[in-house]
Amino acid sequence: MSKKVIISCAVTGAIHTPTMSEFLPITPKQITNAAVGAANAGASIIHIHARDPVTGRPDQSPEAFAKFLPQIWQNTDAILNITTGGSPFMKVEERVLPALKFKPELASLNMGSMNFGLFPLLKKYTSFKHSWERDHLENSTDLVFKNTFKDIEFVLNSCTDNGTKFEFECYDTAHLYNLAHFVDRKLIKPPFFIQTVFGLLGGIGTHTDDVAHMKRTADRLFGNQYEWSVLGAGANQMRVGALSLASGGHVRVGLEDSIWAGKGVHAKQNSDQVMKIKKIIEEIGLETASPKETREILSLKGKMNTNFG
């Protein structure tokens, strides 16, 4: 593990909808400002999704990403991490297209199929701004987020020749074993950047024992060949992040994962969450990694070897 802490910030995602927070970045300008603001606040990795600028619906077309990626690339030195997860309702062939076109240093990759329950959020809202939002939540009662071995290998083979490395998103213990399978087949080279995800219905929970179990399993499977990061969904964001920091790991924040800045208080900007976790990092005597240091820790190919410009 690195001695410096990598802060990732996922600025918009595909889970939360416009009704849930007026501060959720939707338009290309909003996503650009959110990404640059998070980077300026201390995030060295910006995890990026795209949305329809009118309805806020997730949009995985390269054209949607092209409306803001060059601007972010020009205005920050942060590593731009493009999603290949897109939305759980999309096919893998659609989800991989932006990473293929823009050849990023880093892309996310979900490491297993899973139930993906967003429907509990329906209890919190009586009406929605856009018709797709209710369907998005209701349909998750019968949703399997499909990431089969074939899907994962397809993404790996599609992007690896471009020099893209991956943020391996692991929502449960089995996903760590899936990753180990591809390591054993030598389709993935160290260091592995493992993002363990806690608190989404269908994946592992947020109990301290859950976090420790994922860390122990990753230690046993990957030894000193990986960098461990966590994201806690919703109100668990900072608590789970603090557990990672206490165990020598990295952390992810952002409005994709939580729209909150405290109990009952919406985060007005992604940078609010970055500054909050950075303060925790500094108060326990740790330092945040710069983009340059993050590239060295993860052995990335470098900003100029992408197709953003």
C-alpha positions in Angstrom: 0.0 0.0 0.0 1.1 3.5 -0.7 1.8 5.8 2.2 -0.1 8.6 0.5 -3.8 8.6 0.1 -5.5 8.7 -3.3 -8.8 10.6 -3.3 -11.1 9.6 -6.1 -14.2 11.7 -6.8 -17.2 10.3 -8.7 -19.0 13.4 -9.7 -22.4 12.3 -11.1 -22.8 8.6 -11.7 -26.0 6.8 -12.8 -27.8 6.0 -9.6 -29.1 9.3 -8.3 -31.6 11.2 -10.3 -32.3 14.9 -10.7 -35.2 14.9 -8.2 -33.0 13.6 -5.4 -30.7 16.7 -5.4 -30.7 20.0 -7.2 -26.9 19.9 -7.0 -26.4 16.7 -9.0 -24.3 17.7 -12.1 -26.3 17.0 -15.2 -25.2 19.3 -18.1 -21.7 19.3 -19.7 -20.9 22.6 -18.0 -22.0 21.3 -14.6 -20.0 18.1 -14.9 -16.9 20.1 -16.1 -17.2 22.5 -13.2 -17.8 19.6 -10.7 -14.7 17.7 -12.0 -12.4 20.7 -12.0 -13.6 21.8 -8.6 -13.1 18.3 -7.1 -9.6 18.2 -8.6 -8.7 21.6 -7.2 -9.9 20.5 -3.8 -7.6 17.5 -3.7 -9.0 14.6 -5.7 -6.3 13.1 -8.0 -8.8 10.8 -9.8 -12.1 12.0 -11.3 -14.5 9.1 -12.1 -16.9 10.2 -14.9 -20.3 9.3 -16.3 -22.4 11.4 -18.8 -26.0 12.4 -18.7 -28.7 13.8 -21.0 -28.4 17.5 -20.3 -32.2 18.0 -20.3 -33.5 15.0 -18.4 -30.5 13.9 -16.5 -30.8 10.3 -17.8 -27.5 8.3 -18.0 -26.0 8.6 -21.5 -23.1 6.3 -22.4 -22.6 7.6 -26.0 -19.1 8.9 -26.8 -20.7 12.0 -28.1 -22.1 12.8 -24.7 -18.7 12.4 -23.1 -17.1 14.5 -25.8 -19.0 17.6 -24.6 -17.0 17.8 -21.4 -14.0 15.5 -21.4 -11.6 17.8 -23.4 -12.5 20.8 -21.1 -11.8 18.8 -17.9 -8.5 17.4 -19.4 -7.4 20.9 -20.3 -8.2 22.4 -17.0 -6.8 19.9 -14.5 -4.0 17.4 -14.2 -6.2 14.9 -12.5 -6.6 11.4 -13.9 -9.9 11.0 -15.8 -11.4 7.6 -15.0 -14.2 6.8 -17.5 -16.9 4.4 -16.5 -17.4 1.1 -18.3 -20.3 0.4 -15.9 -22.5 3.1 -17.4 -25.9 2.2 -16.1 -27.0 -1.3 -15.0 -29.7 -1.2 -17.7 -27.1 -1.0 -20.5 -25.3 -3.8 -22.4 -21.6 -4.1 -22.1 -21.0 -3.3 -25.8 -22.6 0.1 -25.2 -20.9 0.7 -21.8 -17.3 0.3 -23.2 -17.6 2.7 -26.1 -16.4 5.9 -24.4 -13.3 4.1 -23.0 -12.5 2.8 -26.4 -12.7 6.2 -28.1 -10.9 8.3 -25.5 -8.3 5.8 -24.4 -8.1 7.0 -20.7 -5.4 6.2 -18.3 -8.0 4.6 -16.1 -11.4 3.1 -16.5 -13.8 1.4 -14.1 -14.6 -2.2 -14.4 -17.3 -4.0 -12.4 -16.1 -7.5 -11.4 -19.2 -9.5 -11.3 -23.0 -9.8 -11.9 -25.3 -8.8 -9.1 -28.7 -7.8 -8.0 -28.7 -4.0 -8.0 -31.6 -2.7 -5.9 -32.3 1.0 -6.2 -36.0 0.7 -5.4 -35.8 1.5 -1.7 -35.2 5.1 -2.7 -38.8 5.2 -3.9 -40.0 5.6 -0.3 -38.3 9.0 0.0 -40.0 10.7 -3.0 -43.6 11.2 -3.8 -43.1 12.8 -7.2 -40.3 13.1 -9.8 -39.2 15.7 -12.2 -38.9 13.3 -15.1 -40.8 10.2 -16.0 -37.7 8.0 -16.4 -36.7 8.4 -12.8 -39.6 6.4 -11.3 -39.1 3.6 -13.9 -35.3 3.7 -13.1 -36.0 2.9 -9.5 -39.0 0.6 -9.8 -37.4 -1.6 -12.5 -34.5 -2.4 -10.2 -36.7 -4.9 -8.3 -36.1 -7.2 -11.3 -32.6 -6.0 -12.3 -29.4 -8.1 -12.5 -26.4 -5.9 -13.3 -24.8 -8.2 -15.8 -21.0 -8.5 -15.7 -20.3 -12.1 -16.7 -16.8 -13.5 -17.1 -17.3 -13.0 -20.9 -18.3 -9.4 -20.4 -15.3 -8.7 -18.1 -12.9 -10.3 -20.6 -14.4 -8.3 -23.4 -13.7 -5.1 -21.6 -10.2 -6.1 -20.7 -9.3 -7.2 -24.2 -10.9 -4.1 -25.7 -9.1 -1.6 -23.6 -5.8 -3.1 -22.6 -4.1 -2.5 -26.0 -4.8 1.2 -25.4 -2.7 1.1 -22.2 -5.8 1.8 -20.1 -5.6 0.3 -16.6 -8.7 -0.3 -14.4 -10.4 0.6 -11.2 -11.7 -2.8 -10.3 -15.1 -2.3 -8.6 -15.8 -5.1 -6.2 -19.2 -5.1 -4.5 -18.8 -8.4 -2.7 -16.2 -11.0 -1.7 -16.9 -13.1 -4.8 -15.8 -10.2 -7.0 -12.4 -10.3 -5.5 -12.1 -14.0 -6.4 -13.3 -13.1 -10.0 -10.5 -10.6 -10.2 -8.0 -13.2 -8.9 -9.2 -15.5 -11.7 -8.2 -12.9 -14.4 -4.9 -12.3 -12.6 -4.2 -16.0 -12.6 -4.8 -16.0 -16.4 -2.3 -13.1 -16.7 -4.9 -10.8 -18.3 -4.2 -8.2 -15.7 -0.9 -6.8 -14.5 -0.1 -5.3 -11.1 -0.5 -3.0 -9.4 -4.2 -3.6 -9.2 -6.4 -0.7 -8.1 -9.3 -2.3 -6.2 -12.3 -0.2 -5.3 -14.4 -2.1 -2.8 -18.0 -0.9 -2.7 -20.1 -1.0 0.5 -23.8 -0.4 1.1 -25.6 -1.0 -2.2 -28.5 -3.4 -2.0 -27.4 -6.6 -3.6 -23.8 -6.2 -2.5 -21.9 -6.4 0.8 -23.0 -4.2 3.7 -21.3 -1.4 5.6 -20.6 -3.0 8.9 -17.0 -2.7 10.2 -16.6 -6.5 9.9 -17.7 -6.3 6.2 -15.0 -3.7 5.5 -12.4 -5.7 7.4 -13.4 -9.0 5.6 -13.0 -7.4 2.2 -9.6 -6.1 3.1 -8.4 -9.4 4.6 -9.5 -11.3 1.5 -7.8 -8.9 -0.8 -4.6 -9.1 1.2 -4.7 -12.9 1.0 -5.4 -12.9 -2.7 -3.2 -10.1 -3.9 -0.5 -9.5 -1.3 1.5 -6.4 -1.9 0.5 -6.2 -5.6 -2.6 -4.0 -5.1 -3.9 -0.6 -3.9 -7.0 -0.8 -1.8 -9.7 1.9 -2.0 -13.3 2.0 -0.6 -16.5 3.8 -1.3 -19.4 3.8 1.1 -22.8 4.4 -0.4 -25.1 7.1 1.0 -24.8 8.2 4.6 -22.0 5.6 5.1 -19.6 7.5 2.8 -17.4 9.2 5.4 -17.5 6.4 8.0 -16.4 3.7 5.6 -13.8 6.1 4.2 -12.4 6.6 7.6 -12.1 2.8 8.2 -10.1 2.6 5.0 -7.8 5.4 6.0 -7.2 3.7 9.4 -6.2 0.5 7.6 -3.8 2.2 5.1 -6.2 2.4 2.2 -7.5 5.0 -0.2 -11.0 6.5 -0.5 -13.6 7.6 -3.0 -16.2 10.3 -2.5 -18.6 12.2 -4.8 -22.2 12.7 -5.6 -22.4 9.5 -7.5 -22.0 7.6 -4.2 -23.7 10.0 -1.8 -25.6 13.2 -2.2 -25.0 14.2 1.4 -22.6 16.5 3.2 -23.9 15.6 6.7 -27.1 14.3 8.3 -30.0 15.8 6.3 -27.7 18.2 4.5 -27.2 18.0 0.7 -23.7 18.4 -0.6 -23.8 21.5 -2.8 -20.7 20.5 -4.7 -18.5 17.4 -5.1 -15.6 19.5 -3.7 -17.5 19.7 -0.4 -17.0 15.9 0.1 -13.4 16.0 -1.2 -12.5 18.7 1.3 -14.3 16.9 4.1 -12.4 13.6 3.6 -9.1 15.5 3.0 -9.5 17.1 6.4 -9.9 13.7 8.0 -6.8 12.5 6.1 -4.7 15.4 7.4 -6.1 15.2 10.9 -4.9 11.6 11.3 -1.4 12.5 10.1 -1.7 11.3 6.5 -1.1 13.1 3.2 -3.1 13.1 -0.1 -1.5 11.9 -3.3 -1.1 14.4 -6.1 -2.0 13.4 -9.6 1.7 12.8 -10.4 2.1 10.6 -7.3 -1.1 8.8 -8.1 0.2 8.0 -11.6 3.4 6.6 -10.1 1.5 4.5 -7.4 -0.8 3.0 -10.1 1.7 2.8 -12.9 -0.5 4.7 -15.3 0.6 5.7 -18.8 0.3 9.4 -18.4 -2.0 12.3 -19.3 -0.6 12.9 -22.8 -1.1 9.3 -23.9 -4.9 9.6 -24.0 -7.3 10.8 -26.6 -8.9 13.6 -24.8 -7.2 16.6 -26.5 
